[in-house]
Amino acid sequence: MDIKRAKQEIKDSIEAYLAKDEFGEYRIPAIRQRPILLMGPPGIGKTQIMDQIARECRIGLVAYTITHHTRQSAVGLPFIKEKNYGGRTVSVTEYTMSEIIASVYDKIEQTGLQEGILFIDEINCVSETLAPTMLQFLQGKTFGNQQVPEGWIIVAAGNPPEYNKSVRDFDVVTLDRLKKIDVEENFGVWKEYAYRQGVHPAVISYLELRKNHFYKVETNVDGKCFATARGWEDLSQFIQVYEILGKKVDREVVSQYIQHQKIARDFANYLELYYKYKADYGVEEILKGSWNRAVLQKVKTAAFDEHLKLVSLFNGKLSEWFTECYLADSYVSGLYEYLLHYREHLTTETVEDIWHQAEKKLETLEQKELLDRQEEVILRRVIAALEKFTVSVKGDLATGNAAFEKVKSLFQKEVDKREALITQTSEILTHVFEFMEDAFGESQEMVALITELNANYYSVWFIKENGCDYYYRYNKGLLFQERHQAIGHEMEEVENLLNTGLK
């Protein structure tokens, strides 16, 4: 299955394992809560989804890469303890608490979350001395003589043997005590995630053209060469920072992340053309609604793959605007909720009290590790606004209706900023459609634009909330499935030509 389905399977399992009856007991006893074993190629997101699952399930997370540990850190250190058996005192070897088990208790104390996930990565790559301990852990949920606390679900991950020569096979006795999930790479699923994470549009559009370059692991005379989902995402972030710094990403930089020589070279060439077309066609001017016949003629005489690069440039810029609108809307909505509370408690609370409540919420959620980066950014923007409102109503305006009216007027300014951003984004989207009509009409290029808009969470959200007549017309008017298949054939032909050029 793909990583999206695997994530849902793990969430469903955790929900079942943590379900309680009317007496507060787990419906599935701890002894029957099988550890979950997630097996799949490296770099497809197995580790990353654990953090997402923990936040979404509102539970704790302790994560270890077990290959970094020795038997002593996993089991604990031995010490001698005197005991009395049958009237005779003897010396007995016992063990200190496992570092891993201690980390679970530390997490409970730190976050206050009594339930969680103990995630062990690279479970099947342990050393020979640690292997029996891992089998004991999976079979009995113990490290040494220390039990994993009740309410903590064990999830382990490993790579198949073709990806790691250090892999150890599990015997049937162990496998029969596990809930095993096999996962494989899937570009379509990753693309949904990539849009949500703001992956660089050049990476997304390149992989849309060359899906077989998304994940590849091969062996040649130089050893292993590979491209993985993790590599593409990390490269994307590096490209984005290099753009801010005004630095160039060339083949040498790409190959540091995409360790497959041919793919790295091909993407570096693609990225260079991506920037070239951005300048040649005046993409920023087109977004403002300005283009001339010379630009249209140049576009119409260009090759189909160049058309697709131009469409990806539009989608990339649109995605940035859609995302900013989403953040602005979430920020204003979050601020509105706090101001509703403020209005309802005007006689007992000030806006400064509301500000400190928001700060306390952020502190609590950070302590419990229940915020993702986007949620944190939105909440910090809300807190900054409440702080600004507090400064504005100091003195005689600190309490009562006069203070609320002042805060209300300040809030309206934030609403106006959001509306202005939405209006500007709608105009940009309209300009893109108008240019596409002038340049291509009802074409496969238009289908490519619609297809990517439909794949992007933020564009779907924006159009659903604010509408777009051009989008509705083309999304319904074009024979979408037939044209989608046609563009797929065109892309395959382009890819075959490009792949031929690589050989």
C-alpha positions as CSV (number, residue, x, y, z in Angstrom):
1,M,0.0,0.0,0.0
2,D,1.1,3.6,-0.3
3,I,2.2,5.8,2.6
4,K,-1.1,7.6,2.8
5,R,-3.0,4.4,3.3
6,A,-0.4,3.1,5.7
7,K,-0.7,6.3,7.8
8,Q,-4.5,5.8,8.0
9,E,-4.1,2.1,8.9
10,I,-1.8,3.0,11.8
11,K,-4.2,5.7,13.0
12,D,-7.1,3.3,12.9
13,S,-5.0,0.7,14.9
14,I,-4.1,3.2,17.5
15,E,-7.7,4.3,17.9
16,A,-8.7,0.6,18.4
17,Y,-5.9,-0.1,20.8
18,L,-6.7,3.0,22.9
19,A,-10.5,2.4,23.0
20,K,-11.8,1.8,26.5
21,D,-14.9,0.1,27.9
22,E,-17.3,1.5,30.5
23,F,-14.9,0.5,33.3
24,G,-12.0,2.4,31.8
25,E,-10.2,-0.7,30.7
26,Y,-8.7,-1.1,27.2
27,R,-11.1,-3.1,25.0
28,I,-8.1,-4.8,23.4
29,P,-5.8,-5.9,26.3
30,A,-2.2,-4.8,26.1
31,I,-1.1,-8.4,25.6
32,R,-3.2,-8.5,22.4
33,Q,-2.1,-5.1,21.1
34,R,0.3,-6.3,18.4
35,P,3.2,-4.0,17.7
36,I,2.9,-2.5,14.3
37,L,5.7,-3.3,11.8
38,L,6.0,-0.8,8.9
39,M,8.2,-2.3,6.1
40,G,9.2,-0.4,3.0
41,P,12.0,1.3,1.0
42,P,14.0,4.1,2.6
43,G,13.1,7.7,2.2
44,I,9.4,7.4,1.5
45,G,8.2,9.0,4.7
46,K,7.8,6.1,7.2
47,T,9.5,8.1,10.0
48,Q,7.8,11.4,9.1
49,I,4.3,10.1,9.3
50,M,4.8,9.1,13.0
51,D,5.1,12.7,14.1
52,Q,1.9,13.5,12.1
53,I,0.0,10.5,13.6
54,A,1.0,11.5,17.1
55,R,-0.2,15.1,16.7
56,E,-3.4,14.1,15.0
57,C,-4.2,11.5,17.6
58,R,-3.3,13.9,20.4
59,I,-0.8,11.4,22.0
60,G,2.8,11.4,22.8
61,L,5.7,10.2,20.7
62,V,9.1,8.8,21.6
63,A,11.2,7.9,18.6
64,Y,14.5,6.0,18.4
65,T,16.7,4.7,15.6
66,I,17.8,1.5,17.2
67,T,21.0,1.1,15.2
68,H,22.4,4.0,17.2
69,H,22.1,2.0,20.4
70,T,24.1,-0.7,22.2
71,R,22.7,-3.5,24.2
72,Q,23.5,-1.5,27.4
73,S,21.5,1.5,26.4
74,A,18.5,-0.6,25.3
75,V,18.5,-3.0,28.1
76,G,20.1,-1.1,31.0
77,L,23.3,-1.5,32.9
78,P,23.7,-4.5,35.3
79,F,24.2,-4.1,39.0
80,I,24.3,-6.5,42.0
81,K,21.5,-6.7,44.5
82,E,21.3,-8.8,47.6
83,K,18.1,-10.9,48.0
84,N,16.9,-13.5,50.4
85,Y,15.7,-16.8,49.1
86,G,14.6,-19.6,51.5
87,G,16.5,-18.0,54.3
88,R,19.7,-17.7,52.3
89,T,21.1,-14.3,51.1
90,V,22.3,-14.4,47.5
91,S,23.7,-11.8,45.1
92,V,21.5,-11.3,42.0
93,T,22.2,-9.4,38.8
94,E,19.5,-6.8,38.0
95,Y,19.5,-4.0,35.5
96,T,18.9,-0.3,35.6
97,M,16.0,1.0,33.6
98,S,16.4,1.0,29.9
99,E,17.2,4.4,28.4
100,I,14.4,3.9,25.9
101,I,11.8,3.0,28.6
102,A,13.0,5.9,30.7
103,S,12.5,8.2,27.8
104,V,8.8,7.2,27.6
105,Y,8.3,8.1,31.3
106,D,10.2,11.4,30.7
107,K,7.9,12.2,27.8
108,I,4.8,11.5,30.0
109,E,6.2,13.8,32.7
110,Q,7.1,16.5,30.1
111,T,3.8,16.5,28.2
112,G,1.3,15.1,30.6
113,L,0.2,12.7,27.9
114,Q,-0.4,9.3,29.4
115,E,-0.7,7.5,26.0
116,G,1.5,7.5,23.0
117,I,3.7,5.8,20.4
118,L,7.1,4.3,21.0
119,F,8.6,4.3,17.6
120,I,11.7,2.2,16.8
121,D,13.2,2.8,13.4
122,E,15.5,0.4,11.5
123,I,14.3,-2.4,13.7
124,N,15.7,-5.2,11.5
125,C,19.2,-3.7,11.2
126,V,20.4,-4.2,14.8
127,S,23.7,-5.7,15.8
128,E,24.1,-9.3,16.6
129,T,24.3,-8.6,20.4
130,L,21.1,-6.5,20.3
131,A,19.1,-8.8,18.1
132,P,17.7,-11.0,20.9
133,T,16.7,-7.9,22.8
134,M,14.7,-6.7,19.8
135,L,12.9,-10.0,19.5
136,Q,12.1,-9.9,23.2
137,F,10.9,-6.3,22.8
138,L,8.5,-7.2,19.9
139,Q,7.3,-10.4,21.5
140,G,6.9,-9.2,25.1
141,K,7.0,-5.4,25.0
142,T,9.9,-5.3,27.4
143,F,13.5,-4.0,27.3
144,G,15.4,-6.2,29.8
145,N,13.1,-6.5,32.8
146,Q,11.3,-3.2,32.1
147,Q,7.8,-3.2,30.6
148,V,6.6,-0.6,28.1
149,P,4.0,1.5,30.0
150,E,0.4,0.7,29.4
151,G,-1.2,3.0,26.8
152,W,1.9,3.2,24.7
153,I,1.7,1.6,21.3
154,I,4.8,0.1,19.8
155,V,5.4,0.9,16.1
156,A,8.6,-0.3,14.4
157,A,9.9,0.4,10.9
158,G,12.4,-1.4,8.7
159,N,13.8,-1.7,5.2
160,P,13.5,-4.8,3.0
161,P,16.9,-6.6,2.5
162,E,17.4,-5.3,-1.1
163,Y,18.0,-1.8,0.3
164,N,20.2,-2.7,3.3
165,K,22.8,-5.4,3.5
166,S,22.6,-5.4,7.4
167,V,18.9,-6.5,7.4
168,R,18.0,-9.4,9.6
169,D,15.0,-11.6,8.8
170,F,12.3,-12.1,11.5
171,D,11.3,-15.6,12.3
172,V,7.7,-16.8,12.1
173,V,7.3,-16.8,15.9
174,T,8.1,-13.1,15.9
175,L,6.1,-12.2,12.8
176,D,3.1,-14.0,14.2
177,R,3.0,-11.5,17.1
178,L,3.1,-8.4,14.8
179,K,0.7,-6.3,12.8
180,K,2.8,-6.0,9.6
181,I,2.2,-3.3,7.0
182,D,4.1,-3.3,3.7
183,V,4.4,0.1,2.1
184,E,5.8,1.3,-1.2
185,E,6.5,4.6,-3.0
186,N,3.6,6.3,-4.8
187,F,4.2,9.6,-6.7
188,G,0.5,10.6,-6.8
189,V,0.2,10.4,-3.0
190,W,3.5,12.2,-2.6
191,K,2.4,15.0,-4.9
192,E,-0.6,15.7,-2.7
193,Y,1.7,15.9,0.3
194,A,4.2,18.0,-1.7
195,Y,1.7,20.7,-2.5
196,R,0.6,20.9,1.2
197,Q,4.3,21.2,2.2
198,G,5.1,23.9,-0.4
199,V,7.6,21.7,-2.3
200,H,9.3,23.8,-5.0
201,P,7.1,23.8,-8.2
202,A,10.1,22.9,-10.4
203,V,10.5,19.6,-8.4
204,I,6.8,18.8,-8.7
205,S,6.6,19.6,-12.4
206,Y,9.8,17.7,-13.2
207,L,8.5,14.6,-11.5
208,E,5.1,14.9,-13.2
209,L,7.0,14.7,-16.5
210,R,9.3,11.9,-15.3
211,K,7.5,9.9,-12.8
212,N,10.0,7.0,-13.1
213,H,12.6,9.4,-11.6
214,F,10.6,10.0,-8.4
215,Y,12.0,6.9,-6.7
216,K,14.8,4.8,-8.1
217,V,17.5,2.7,-6.5
218,E,20.0,1.0,-8.7
219,T,23.5,-0.6,-8.5
220,N,26.3,0.1,-10.9
221,V,30.1,-0.1,-11.0
222,D,30.2,2.9,-8.6
223,G,27.9,1.2,-6.1
224,K,24.4,2.3,-5.1
225,C,22.8,5.2,-7.0
226,F,19.4,6.4,-5.9
227,A,16.7,9.1,-5.9
228,T,14.1,9.1,-3.1
229,A,11.1,11.1,-1.9
230,R,13.2,12.3,1.1
231,G,15.9,13.5,-1.3
232,W,13.5,15.5,-3.5
233,E,11.9,17.2,-0.5
234,D,15.2,18.2,1.1
235,L,16.5,19.4,-2.3
236,S,13.4,21.5,-2.6
237,Q,13.9,23.3,0.6
238,F,17.6,23.9,-0.3
239,I,16.5,25.4,-3.7
240,Q,14.1,27.7,-2.0
241,V,16.7,29.1,0.4
242,Y,19.2,29.4,-2.4
243,E,16.7,31.5,-4.4
244,I,16.4,33.9,-1.4
245,L,20.2,34.1,-1.1
246,G,20.6,34.6,-4.8
247,K,22.7,31.5,-5.2
248,K,22.6,29.0,-8.1
249,V,21.6,25.4,-7.8
250,D,23.7,23.5,-10.4
251,R,24.4,19.8,-11.1
252,E,26.9,19.5,-8.3
253,V,24.4,20.8,-5.7
254,V,21.6,18.6,-7.1
255,S,23.7,15.5,-6.9
256,Q,24.3,16.0,-3.2
257,Y,20.7,15.2,-2.7
258,I,19.7,13.1,-5.7
259,Q,22.5,10.6,-5.7
260,H,21.7,9.2,-9.2
261,Q,24.0,10.8,-11.7
262,K,21.7,10.7,-14.7
263,I,18.7,11.9,-12.8
264,A,20.6,14.7,-11.1
265,R,22.0,15.9,-14.4
266,D,18.6,15.8,-16.0
267,F,16.9,17.7,-13.2
268,A,19.7,20.3,-13.1
269,N,19.2,20.9,-16.8
270,Y,15.4,21.1,-16.3
271,L,15.8,23.7,-13.5
272,E,18.0,25.9,-15.6
273,L,15.4,25.9,-18.4
274,Y,12.7,26.5,-15.7
275,Y,14.4,29.8,-14.7
276,K,15.1,30.7,-18.3
277,Y,11.5,30.4,-19.3
278,K,10.4,32.4,-16.3
279,A,12.5,35.3,-17.5
280,D,11.9,34.8,-21.3
281,Y,8.1,34.8,-21.1
282,G,7.8,37.4,-18.4
283,V,5.8,35.3,-16.0
284,E,5.5,38.0,-13.4
285,E,4.1,40.4,-16.0
286,I,1.6,37.8,-17.2
287,L,0.4,37.4,-13.6
288,K,-0.3,41.1,-13.5
289,G,-2.4,40.8,-16.7
290,S,0.2,42.2,-19.1
291,W,1.5,40.4,-22.2
292,N,1.8,41.2,-25.9
293,R,1.6,39.4,-29.3
294,A,5.3,38.7,-29.4
295,V,5.0,36.7,-26.2
296,L,2.0,34.8,-27.5
297,Q,3.7,34.0,-30.8
298,K,6.8,32.8,-29.0
299,V,4.7,30.5,-26.8
300,K,2.7,29.1,-29.8
301,T,5.8,28.2,-31.7
302,A,7.5,26.5,-28.7
303,A,7.6,22.7,-28.1
304,F,5.0,21.0,-26.0
305,D,7.3,20.2,-23.1
306,E,8.1,24.0,-23.0
307,H,4.4,24.7,-22.8
308,L,4.2,22.3,-19.8
309,K,7.1,24.1,-18.1
310,L,5.3,27.4,-18.5
311,V,2.1,25.9,-17.0
312,S,4.2,24.6,-14.1
313,L,5.5,28.1,-13.6
314,F,2.0,29.5,-13.4
315,N,1.0,26.7,-11.0
316,G,4.0,27.4,-8.8
317,K,3.2,31.1,-8.4
318,L,-0.5,30.4,-8.0
319,S,0.3,27.9,-5.3
320,E,2.3,30.5,-3.4
321,W,-0.7,33.0,-3.5
322,F,-3.2,30.3,-2.6
323,T,-1.1,29.2,0.4
324,E,-0.7,32.8,1.7
325,C,-4.5,33.3,1.4
326,Y,-5.1,30.1,3.4
327,L,-2.7,31.2,6.1
328,A,-4.3,34.7,6.2
329,D,-7.8,33.2,6.4
330,S,-6.8,30.8,9.2
331,Y,-5.1,33.7,11.1
332,V,-8.1,36.0,10.8
333,S,-10.5,33.1,11.8
334,G,-8.3,32.3,14.8
335,L,-8.2,35.9,15.9
336,Y,-11.9,36.2,15.5
337,E,-12.5,33.3,17.9
338,Y,-10.4,35.0,20.6
339,L,-12.3,38.3,20.1
340,L,-15.6,36.6,20.4
341,H,-14.5,35.3,23.8
342,Y,-13.3,38.8,24.6
343,R,-16.7,40.3,23.7
344,E,-18.5,37.8,25.9
345,H,-16.4,38.6,28.9
346,L,-16.0,42.4,28.6
347,T,-16.9,43.0,32.2
348,T,-14.3,40.6,33.6
349,E,-11.5,40.4,31.1
350,T,-9.3,42.8,29.1
351,V,-7.8,42.2,25.7
352,E,-4.5,41.8,27.5
353,D,-6.0,38.8,29.4
354,I,-7.0,37.4,26.0
355,W,-3.5,37.9,24.7
356,H,-2.0,36.0,27.7
357,Q,-4.5,33.2,27.2
358,A,-3.3,32.8,23.6
359,E,0.3,32.7,24.8
360,K,-0.6,30.1,27.4
361,K,-2.3,28.0,24.8
362,L,0.8,28.1,22.6
363,E,3.0,27.2,25.5
364,T,0.8,24.2,26.4
365,L,0.6,22.9,22.9
366,E,4.4,23.3,22.4
367,Q,5.0,21.4,25.7
368,K,2.7,18.6,24.6
369,E,4.3,18.7,21.1
370,L,0.8,18.9,19.4
371,L,1.5,21.7,16.9
372,D,2.8,21.3,13.4
373,R,4.8,24.2,11.9
374,Q,1.9,25.8,10.1
375,E,-0.4,25.7,13.1
376,E,2.4,27.3,15.2
377,V,2.9,30.1,12.6
378,I,-0.8,30.9,12.6
379,L,-1.1,31.0,16.4
380,R,2.0,33.2,16.7
381,R,0.4,35.6,14.2
382,V,-2.7,35.7,16.4
383,I,-0.6,36.3,19.5
384,A,1.3,39.1,17.8
385,A,-2.0,40.8,16.8
386,L,-3.5,40.5,20.3
387,E,-0.3,42.1,21.7
388,K,-0.6,44.9,19.2
389,F,-4.3,45.4,20.2
390,T,-3.3,45.4,23.9
391,V,-0.8,48.2,23.3
392,S,-3.4,50.2,21.4
393,V,-6.0,50.1,24.3
394,K,-3.7,50.9,27.2
395,G,-4.7,53.6,29.7
396,D,-8.3,54.9,29.7
397,L,-9.4,52.5,27.0
398,A,-8.2,49.4,28.8
399,T,-11.6,48.0,29.7
400,G,-15.3,48.1,28.7
401,N,-17.1,48.9,25.5
402,A,-14.7,51.7,24.4
403,A,-11.8,49.2,24.5
404,F,-13.8,46.7,22.5
405,E,-14.8,49.2,19.8
406,K,-11.1,50.1,19.4
407,V,-10.1,46.4,19.1
408,K,-13.0,45.8,16.7
409,S,-11.7,48.6,14.4
410,L,-8.2,47.1,14.5
411,F,-9.5,43.7,13.8
412,Q,-11.4,45.1,10.8
413,K,-8.1,46.3,9.3
414,E,-6.8,42.7,9.5
415,V,-10.0,41.5,7.7
416,D,-9.5,44.1,5.1
417,K,-5.9,42.9,4.5
418,R,-7.2,39.4,4.0
419,E,-9.9,40.5,1.6
420,A,-7.4,42.5,-0.4
421,L,-5.1,39.5,-0.6
422,I,-8.0,37.3,-1.8
423,T,-9.0,39.9,-4.4
424,Q,-5.5,40.1,-5.7
425,T,-5.1,36.3,-5.9
426,S,-8.4,36.0,-7.7
427,E,-7.2,38.6,-10.3
428,I,-3.9,36.7,-10.8
429,L,-5.9,33.4,-11.3
430,T,-8.1,35.2,-13.9
431,H,-5.0,36.6,-15.7
432,V,-3.5,33.1,-15.9
433,F,-6.7,31.7,-17.5
434,E,-6.9,34.6,-19.9
435,F,-3.4,34.1,-21.0
436,M,-3.9,30.4,-21.4
437,E,-7.0,31.0,-23.5
438,D,-5.0,33.4,-25.7
439,A,-2.0,31.1,-26.0
440,F,-3.6,27.7,-26.2
441,G,-7.4,27.8,-26.1
442,E,-9.2,24.6,-25.1
443,S,-6.1,22.5,-25.2
444,Q,-4.0,19.8,-23.5
445,E,-2.1,22.7,-21.8
446,M,-5.3,23.9,-20.3
447,V,-6.1,20.4,-19.0
448,A,-2.6,20.4,-17.5
449,L,-3.4,23.6,-15.6
450,I,-6.8,22.3,-14.4
451,T,-5.2,18.9,-13.4
452,E,-2.6,20.6,-11.2
453,L,-5.2,23.0,-9.6
454,N,-7.2,19.9,-8.7
455,A,-4.2,18.2,-7.2
456,N,-3.3,21.2,-5.0
457,Y,-5.0,21.3,-1.6
458,Y,-4.7,25.1,-1.4
459,S,-6.0,25.8,-4.9
460,V,-9.0,23.6,-4.3
461,W,-9.6,25.4,-1.0
462,F,-9.3,28.8,-2.6
463,I,-11.6,28.1,-5.5
464,K,-14.2,26.5,-3.3
465,E,-14.2,29.5,-0.9
466,N,-14.0,32.2,-3.5
467,G,-15.0,30.8,-6.9
468,C,-13.5,31.2,-10.3
469,D,-15.7,31.2,-13.4
470,Y,-12.9,30.2,-15.8
471,Y,-12.1,27.2,-13.6
472,Y,-15.7,26.0,-13.5
473,R,-16.1,26.5,-17.3
474,Y,-13.0,24.5,-18.2
475,N,-13.3,21.9,-15.5
476,K,-16.8,21.0,-16.6
477,G,-16.6,21.9,-20.3
478,L,-13.6,20.0,-21.4
479,L,-13.9,16.2,-21.9
480,F,-11.7,15.9,-18.9
481,Q,-11.0,12.2,-18.7
482,E,-10.3,11.8,-22.4
483,R,-8.0,14.9,-22.5
484,H,-6.3,13.8,-19.3
485,Q,-5.4,10.5,-20.9
486,A,-4.2,12.3,-24.1
487,I,-1.9,14.5,-22.1
488,G,-0.6,11.5,-20.3
489,H,0.3,9.9,-23.7
490,E,2.0,13.2,-24.8
491,M,4.0,13.3,-21.6
492,E,5.1,9.7,-22.1
493,E,6.3,10.6,-25.6
494,V,8.2,13.6,-24.3
495,E,9.7,11.5,-21.5
496,N,10.7,8.8,-23.9
497,L,12.5,11.3,-26.1
498,L,14.2,12.8,-23.0
499,N,15.2,9.4,-21.7
500,T,16.6,8.5,-25.1
501,G,18.7,11.7,-24.9
502,L,20.0,10.6,-21.5
503,K,21.4,7.3,-22.8
